[in-house]
Amino acid sequence: MADTKKIRIQYYRSKNSTPAKHKAVVKGLGFTRLNQIVERVDTESIRGMVKTVPHLVRILES
């Protein structure tokens, strides 16, 4: 599985004052602090999570 595509995501806006579901999505993506960058396997489920909170996270170019 060395050829699996990866996606880099940055958590750039605070989840304060957002619904509990949005907070759960941010935690589910693996973010623990602001401005953190994580690398995840590029799957439909990860893309859906990012699409749920586009105002909190951004996709970085690889």
C-alpha positions in Angstrom: 0.0 0.0 0.0 2.9 2.3 -0.6 1.1 3.9 -3.6 -1.9 5.2 -1.6 -2.6 8.8 -2.0 -2.2 11.2 1.0 -3.9 14.4 1.8 -2.4 17.2 3.9 -4.9 19.1 6.0 -4.3 22.2 8.2 -6.4 23.2 11.2 -6.3 27.0 10.9 -9.4 28.3 12.7 -10.6 27.7 16.2 -13.5 25.3 16.9 -14.8 27.5 19.7 -18.4 28.7 19.2 -19.1 25.9 16.7 -21.6 23.1 17.0 -20.6 19.9 18.8 -20.7 17.9 15.6 -18.1 20.2 14.1 -15.9 19.8 17.2 -16.2 16.0 16.8 -15.2 16.1 13.2 -12.1 18.2 14.0 -11.1 15.7 16.7 -11.9 12.8 14.4 -9.4 14.2 11.8 -6.8 14.0 14.5 -6.2 17.6 15.3 -5.2 18.6 18.8 -4.0 22.2 18.4 -4.4 25.2 16.2 -2.3 25.5 13.0 -1.5 21.8 13.1 -0.9 19.9 9.9 -1.8 16.2 9.6 -1.5 13.8 6.7 -4.3 11.3 6.1 -5.1 8.8 3.5 -7.1 10.4 0.7 -10.4 8.6 1.0 -14.0 9.6 0.5 -14.7 9.6 4.2 -11.8 12.0 5.0 -12.9 14.2 2.1 -16.4 14.2 3.5 -15.1 15.2 7.0 -13.2 18.1 5.4 -16.2 19.1 3.5 -18.2 19.3 6.7 -15.9 21.9 8.3 -14.4 23.9 5.4 -14.4 27.0 7.5 -12.1 25.4 10.1 -9.6 23.4 8.0 -7.9 23.7 4.6 -6.3 21.3 2.2 -2.6 22.0 1.5 -1.0 21.3 -1.8 1.5 18.4 -1.7 
